């Protein structure tokens, strides 16, 4: 018999808080007060509980990969994205939004073998990264995660 009963929502909030702390990412309330790189027009705020765990693991994995070359705190933005928005269009959108001072960082493979695609751009010692996690359910949206440096771009 368990000593403490915990609702699923409370457990998800706890896990999210712990992972955000371990990932050295901005807490959600801090990130909400900052202006992100403009997302594609089809993007909507992420609220998918069905893909929450996979999206959180994607966030943790990409953050760990970024630590090999980039230090510091990250702002993290998460969006739901219709399946109709393809990976090439998404990469093009962010390259255009970042501008010509940012170049692709080819040290990071697009497919890390964990079920999501990622791209990293750099400008000196700063980086911006995106990760696209495909939806598993037929009617679900893909999950887009965007990492930006805590300091100004």
Helices and strands as residue ranges (DSSP letters): H 8-23, H 28-31, E 44-45, H 52-66, E 74-81, H 87-98, E 103-104, E 116-123, E 126-133, E 142-149
